[in-house]
Amino acid sequence: MSLTNEERQTLVQHELHKAHEAYEDMVLLKASRRWSGAANRLYYAVFHAVNALFISDGIEAGRHKTSHSLFSLHYVKTGLLPVDYGRLYNNLQRLREKSDYNCFYDVSEQEIEEGIIIAADFIQAIEQLISR
C-alpha cells in the first residue's frame, strides 16, 4: 500500500490512539475485576501499538500471527526492542485467545498483573521508536 507521509502519520496516530484507548479500557475492566475483558483489551493495546510501528516503518502485517513474526524479526531480533517485549506480545495473544474462545477458561488477576507491568513500557518504547 502506497501512502503519503501525511497519510502514514495520520494512520500511525489513529493506531496509537486505539492503543491508549484499549489500555484505558483495560484499567477500567481491571478495577471491576473483569479479568477476561481486561486480557482482551491489554492484548489489543499492544497490538495497536505494534500496528502503529509497522505503519510508521512501512511494514505490512495483515494478520495477527504475521504481526508477531514480523515484530520479532524486525524489532526484537535486531535489538531495537528487548526480548521481553516479544514474549509479552506472544503471551498476551495466547491469553486473549484462551479467554475469548474457551468458555471454561478464566483469566486470573495474576495473569493480568504480569502483563500490565510490562505493557505500559512496551507502548512507550514503541512511541519512542516511531518518533526517532
N, C-alpha and C positions, 0 to 999 in steps of 0.2 A: 504494500500500500504506500503510495507516494503522498507525503504530507508536506505542506509548507512549514516553516519554523513556527509560525504563529498557530497553525492548526495543531502541531505537535505539542506546543506549550499549553494550549487550551485543554487538550486531552490529558496531558500529564496532571494539570491542576484538578481536573474532574476526578481522575483516579485517586489522587491524594485526598481530595475532599471525601470521597467514598471510604477511603481507608480510615480517616479520622472519625467519620460518622459511625462506621461499623465498630470502631474501638469504643466510642462513647456509648453505643448501644450495649456492648458487652459489659461495660461498667454498670449500667442500669440493670441488666439481667443478673449480674453477679450480686448486686445489692438485694435483689429479690430471691436469691439462691436458686435461680433457674439455670442450672449448670449446662444442660444440653444447648439451650439457646445461646448462652454465653460462649460455649465452644464454637458454635456456628459463626457467631459474629467476630470472635477473635481470629478464626481462620480467614474470614473474608477481609478483615482489616489488613492482615499481612498480604493476602492475595492481591488486593487492590494496590498496595504499596509496590509490590513486585511488578504489577502491570504498568504502573507509572514509570518505573525504572526502565522496563522494556521499551515502552513508547519513546521515552527520552533518548534511548540508545539505538532506536531503530530495529529492535528485535521483535519478531512476530512469533507469538507462542501458540495461540489458538485454543488449546485445551489445558486443563489443569495439570495432567501428568507431564505434558510437554513443557509447561511452565516450570515445573520442579526440576526437570532435567536441564533446561536452559539456564535456570538460576544457578544451579550447581556448576555447570560448565563455564559460564561467563563471569561469575562473581565470587563463588566460593573457591573453586579450584585455582583461580588466578590470584587469590589472596586479597581481593578487593573487600570481601566481607568474611567474617570468621565462620568456621565450620559449624559453630553452634547455631548460626542463623539458618543454614541449610537443614540442619537437624530439626530446628524448631518448625520450619515451614513444612517439612515432611510429617512430623509428629502431629501438627495441628490438622493437616488434611486427614490423616488416619482417624484422629479423634472425632473430627466433624463427620466423616463418613460413618463411623460406628454409631454415633449418636443420632444422625439423621436417618439412617436406613435400618437400624436394628432396634425394634421397639422394646427389646429386652435389656438393652444396654443403657445404663445410667451413668452419665459423666459425674465424676466426683469433684468436690471442691479442690482437692489437692491437684488434680489434673489441670484444672483451670489456673490455679495459682502458679504452677510451674511454667505455664505458657505466658502468663501476664508479666512475669519477672523479666523476660527477655523481649517480648513483643514491642513494648514502647521504644526500647533502644533500637530494635530492628527497624522500625518505621523511621525513626530519626536518622539512622545511618543511611537509609535509602534516600531520604530527603537531602542529606549532605552529598551523596554521590550525584544526585540529579543536579544539584546547584554548582557542581565543580566546573 
